[in-house]
Amino acid sequence: MNGIRFAQVGSLATAATVAIVLIFSGRTREVPPAATRETNAAVHQDPGLAPSPVLRSRGRDAERPEPIVVPGAGPKGAGATARPTAEDVPAAIKALGDPDESARGKAREALAAAGKDAVEPLLAAVRRDVAVGGGLSTFATAAIVAFDGLAEVGAPALARAIGDPGPRMSFWSVATFSRLGALRKDLHAAVPILQEHLREGAARTVQAAAEALGSIGGAAQVAVPDLARCLRSDEVQTRIEAASALGRIGPAASSALSDLRALESDASPTVRRVAAEATALVERR
């Protein structure tokens, strides 16, 4: 895949920071899933913590805007405003870029309360943000965390975003799936769309979809035949991501064991290692 992607949180070590830099610089290399499963701690940290300074790599983040009033995000029981409506969503989305963590927290609450009405506007704002280039901004990081409250209603749209033509939105979507999977959110509605990506997408999209399915875990069992087919891809990275995903699905992927074992003689040592690890995970009871 074109650069290191985000996936389910691993050890959150130094490689995580390197992963973010490589993702947004566009560098390419064969990536073992042991590295792809590491993401920056700021993406997986408790929502109450401010994003890591590592992520504030754009100069525009240093510009402190005027405080943004977020509708429907007042203190509970102390004069809180009405439940946010679709008209309130833009202000809440804008507030995700506020340097003040409390403002970002209120924005996340407002977006979660708005529900489905917030999903597409939030994704559109992220598309504009990541297109600017540079590092992962405070806004983009906060938007990942904001999806905690939109997982069930937003999973299909998030899955469709993996197929975006540009790689940056796809990477952001995989990072979001990683966090949601680690939080054990209900993402089953995304699976059919991710399967379509596996069958019809370009190589980069296939790899991102496989990684997202791995984040979903056992609930993605229906996608096992499609992932098994990806093990026979000519693309080394596709074979790596498909094998890794099958391992993370676990025993529910037992129908793919023969395909995984067939990779024991793969020309790539990384493919061989990942397939062996995945086989062990699928066989585990």
C-alpha positions as CSV (number, residue, x, y, z in Angstrom):
1,M,0.0,0.0,0.0
2,N,1.2,3.6,-0.7
3,G,2.7,4.3,2.7
4,I,2.2,3.0,6.2
5,R,-1.4,2.7,7.3
6,F,-3.1,2.9,10.6
7,A,-4.6,-0.3,12.1
8,Q,-5.5,-1.7,15.4
9,V,-3.3,-0.4,18.2
10,G,-0.2,-2.4,19.1
11,S,2.5,-1.4,21.4
12,L,2.2,2.4,20.6
13,A,6.0,2.8,20.5
14,T,8.3,4.9,18.4
15,A,7.3,3.2,15.2
16,A,3.8,4.8,15.6
17,T,5.2,8.3,15.2
18,V,7.2,7.1,12.2
19,A,4.0,5.6,10.7
20,I,2.2,8.9,10.8
21,V,5.1,10.8,9.2
22,L,5.4,8.2,6.4
23,I,1.6,8.1,5.7
24,F,1.4,11.8,5.0
25,S,4.7,12.1,3.2
26,G,3.7,9.5,0.7
27,R,6.7,7.2,1.1
28,T,6.3,3.6,0.1
29,R,7.7,0.3,1.2
30,E,6.6,-3.2,2.1
31,V,5.0,-2.9,5.5
32,P,4.8,-5.8,7.9
33,P,1.6,-5.7,9.9
34,A,3.5,-5.6,13.1
35,A,4.2,-2.0,12.1
36,T,0.9,-1.2,10.5
37,R,-0.9,-2.2,13.7
38,E,0.9,0.6,15.5
39,T,-0.7,4.1,15.5
40,N,0.0,7.2,17.3
41,A,-1.1,7.2,21.0
42,A,-3.1,10.4,20.4
43,V,-5.4,8.5,18.1
44,H,-6.2,5.9,20.8
45,Q,-5.8,7.9,23.9
46,D,-8.7,8.8,26.3
47,P,-10.9,11.5,24.7
48,G,-10.2,13.8,27.6
49,L,-6.5,14.1,26.6
50,A,-5.3,16.6,24.1
51,P,-3.7,15.3,20.9
52,S,0.1,14.7,21.0
53,P,2.2,17.7,19.9
54,V,3.6,15.3,17.3
55,L,0.3,15.6,15.4
56,R,0.4,19.4,15.5
57,S,2.7,19.6,12.5
58,R,0.8,22.2,10.5
59,G,1.4,25.9,11.2
60,R,-2.3,26.6,11.0
61,D,-2.8,24.6,14.2
62,A,-0.8,27.2,16.0
63,E,-3.3,29.9,15.2
64,R,-5.7,30.1,18.1
65,P,-9.2,30.9,16.7
66,E,-11.9,32.7,18.6
67,P,-13.9,30.4,20.9
68,I,-16.6,28.5,19.0
69,V,-20.1,28.2,20.5
70,V,-21.2,24.6,20.2
71,P,-25.0,24.2,20.2
72,G,-26.4,21.6,22.6
73,A,-23.1,21.1,24.4
74,G,-23.8,23.0,27.6
75,P,-23.3,21.5,31.1
76,K,-26.0,18.9,31.8
77,G,-28.6,20.2,34.2
78,A,-27.1,23.7,34.2
79,G,-28.8,25.6,31.4
80,A,-27.8,23.2,28.6
81,T,-29.2,24.1,25.2
82,A,-31.5,22.0,23.1
83,R,-30.4,18.9,21.3
84,P,-28.2,19.8,18.2
85,T,-29.9,19.8,14.8
86,A,-28.5,19.4,11.3
87,E,-28.1,23.2,11.2
88,D,-25.9,23.1,14.3
89,V,-23.5,20.5,12.9
90,P,-21.1,22.9,11.0
91,A,-20.3,24.8,14.2
92,A,-19.6,21.6,16.0
93,I,-17.4,20.3,13.2
94,K,-15.4,23.6,13.2
95,A,-14.9,23.4,16.9
96,L,-13.0,20.1,16.5
97,G,-10.1,22.2,15.4
98,D,-10.1,24.4,18.5
99,P,-6.8,24.3,20.4
100,D,-8.8,23.9,23.6
101,E,-9.6,20.3,24.5
102,S,-12.7,21.2,26.4
103,A,-14.1,22.9,23.2
104,R,-13.2,19.8,21.2
105,G,-14.9,17.6,23.8
106,K,-18.1,19.6,23.6
107,A,-18.0,19.4,19.8
108,R,-17.7,15.6,20.0
109,E,-20.7,15.5,22.3
110,A,-22.8,17.7,20.0
111,L,-21.9,15.6,16.9
112,A,-22.8,12.4,18.7
113,A,-26.1,13.9,19.7
114,A,-26.7,15.0,16.1
115,G,-26.1,11.4,15.0
116,K,-26.6,10.5,11.3
117,D,-26.9,14.2,10.3
118,A,-23.3,14.7,11.4
119,V,-21.7,11.9,9.4
120,E,-21.4,13.1,5.9
121,P,-20.6,16.7,6.8
122,L,-17.9,15.5,9.1
123,L,-16.4,13.3,6.4
124,A,-16.5,16.1,3.9
125,A,-14.6,18.4,6.4
126,V,-12.0,15.7,6.9
127,R,-11.5,15.3,3.2
128,R,-10.8,19.0,2.9
129,D,-8.5,19.0,5.9
130,V,-6.3,16.0,4.9
131,A,-6.1,17.3,1.3
132,V,-4.0,20.2,2.6
133,G,-1.0,17.9,3.2
134,G,1.5,17.9,6.0
135,G,1.0,16.0,9.2
136,L,-2.2,14.8,10.7
137,S,-3.8,18.0,12.1
138,T,-5.5,18.5,15.5
139,F,-8.8,18.6,13.6
140,A,-8.2,15.3,11.8
141,T,-7.2,13.7,15.0
142,A,-10.2,15.0,16.9
143,A,-12.5,13.9,14.0
144,I,-11.2,10.3,14.5
145,V,-12.2,10.5,18.2
146,A,-15.5,12.1,17.3
147,F,-16.5,9.0,15.4
148,D,-16.7,7.1,18.7
149,G,-20.2,8.5,19.0
150,L,-21.1,8.0,15.3
151,A,-19.8,4.4,14.8
152,E,-23.0,2.6,14.3
153,V,-24.7,5.2,12.1
154,G,-21.5,6.2,10.3
155,A,-19.8,2.8,9.6
156,P,-21.1,2.5,6.0
157,A,-20.0,6.0,5.0
158,L,-16.7,5.4,6.7
159,A,-16.2,2.2,4.7
160,R,-17.1,4.1,1.4
161,A,-14.4,6.7,2.3
162,I,-11.8,4.0,2.1
163,G,-12.4,3.9,-1.6
164,D,-11.6,7.7,-2.1
165,P,-9.3,8.3,-5.0
166,G,-6.7,10.1,-2.9
167,P,-4.8,8.0,-0.3
168,R,-5.0,10.4,2.6
169,M,-8.7,10.0,3.2
170,S,-8.4,6.3,2.9
171,F,-5.6,6.3,5.5
172,W,-7.7,8.4,7.8
173,S,-10.6,6.1,7.5
174,V,-8.5,3.0,8.3
175,A,-7.2,4.9,11.4
176,T,-10.8,5.5,12.4
177,F,-11.7,1.9,11.9
178,S,-8.7,0.9,14.0
179,R,-9.8,3.0,16.9
180,L,-13.5,1.9,16.7
181,G,-12.4,-1.7,16.5
182,A,-10.2,-1.4,19.5
183,L,-13.2,0.1,21.4
184,R,-15.4,-2.9,20.2
185,K,-17.9,-0.7,18.4
186,D,-20.6,-2.3,16.3
187,L,-19.2,-2.0,12.7
188,H,-21.0,-4.9,11.0
189,A,-22.9,-2.5,8.7
190,A,-19.5,-1.6,7.0
191,V,-18.6,-5.2,6.1
192,P,-20.6,-5.4,2.8
193,I,-19.0,-2.2,1.5
194,L,-15.6,-3.3,2.5
195,Q,-16.2,-6.6,0.7
196,E,-17.0,-4.6,-2.5
197,H,-13.7,-2.8,-2.1
198,L,-11.9,-6.2,-1.9
199,R,-13.6,-7.4,-5.1
200,E,-13.4,-4.3,-7.2
201,G,-11.0,-1.8,-5.7
202,A,-7.5,-0.7,-6.8
203,A,-4.7,-2.4,-4.9
204,R,-4.4,0.4,-2.4
205,T,-8.1,0.3,-1.7
206,V,-8.1,-3.5,-1.4
207,Q,-5.3,-3.3,1.2
208,A,-7.1,-0.6,3.2
209,A,-10.3,-2.6,3.2
210,A,-8.5,-5.7,4.4
211,E,-7.0,-3.8,7.2
212,A,-10.4,-2.3,8.2
213,L,-11.9,-5.8,8.2
214,G,-9.2,-6.9,10.5
215,S,-10.1,-4.1,12.9
216,I,-13.7,-5.3,12.9
217,G,-12.6,-8.8,13.8
218,G,-14.9,-11.8,14.2
219,A,-17.9,-9.7,13.0
220,A,-16.3,-9.7,9.6
221,Q,-16.5,-13.5,9.2
222,V,-18.6,-13.2,6.1
223,A,-15.7,-11.5,4.3
224,V,-13.3,-14.5,4.9
225,P,-13.8,-15.9,1.4
226,D,-12.9,-12.6,-0.2
227,L,-9.9,-12.2,2.1
228,A,-8.7,-15.7,1.2
229,R,-8.9,-14.8,-2.5
230,C,-6.7,-11.8,-1.8
231,L,-4.0,-14.1,-0.4
232,R,-3.5,-15.1,-4.1
233,S,-2.9,-11.5,-5.2
234,D,0.2,-10.6,-7.2
235,E,0.6,-7.6,-4.8
236,V,2.9,-8.5,-1.9
237,Q,1.2,-5.9,0.4
238,T,-2.2,-7.2,-0.5
239,R,-1.2,-10.7,0.6
240,I,0.2,-9.3,3.8
241,E,-2.9,-7.3,4.7
242,A,-5.3,-10.1,3.8
243,A,-3.3,-12.6,6.0
244,S,-3.1,-10.2,8.8
245,A,-6.9,-9.5,8.6
246,L,-7.7,-13.2,8.7
247,G,-5.5,-13.7,11.8
248,R,-7.4,-10.9,13.5
249,I,-10.7,-12.4,12.6
250,G,-9.4,-15.4,14.4
251,P,-11.1,-18.9,14.6
252,A,-14.0,-17.6,12.6
253,A,-11.6,-17.6,9.6
254,S,-10.9,-21.3,9.8
255,S,-12.2,-21.8,6.2
256,A,-9.1,-19.9,5.0
257,L,-6.6,-22.1,6.8
258,S,-5.5,-24.0,3.6
259,D,-5.0,-20.7,1.8
260,L,-2.9,-19.3,4.7
261,R,-0.8,-22.5,4.8
262,A,-0.2,-22.2,1.0
263,L,1.8,-19.0,1.8
264,E,4.4,-20.9,3.7
265,S,6.4,-21.0,0.5
266,D,5.7,-17.4,-0.6
267,A,8.7,-15.5,-2.1
268,S,8.3,-12.7,0.5
269,P,9.7,-13.5,4.0
270,T,7.2,-10.9,5.4
271,V,4.3,-12.7,3.8
272,R,5.5,-16.1,5.1
273,R,5.9,-14.7,8.7
274,V,2.5,-12.9,8.7
275,A,0.8,-16.0,7.3
276,A,2.3,-18.2,9.9
277,E,1.2,-15.8,12.7
278,A,-2.3,-15.6,11.2
279,T,-2.5,-19.4,11.0
280,A,-1.7,-19.7,14.7
281,L,-4.3,-17.1,15.6
282,V,-7.0,-18.8,13.5
283,E,-6.2,-22.2,14.9
284,R,-6.3,-21.0,18.5
285,R,-9.3,-22.1,20.5
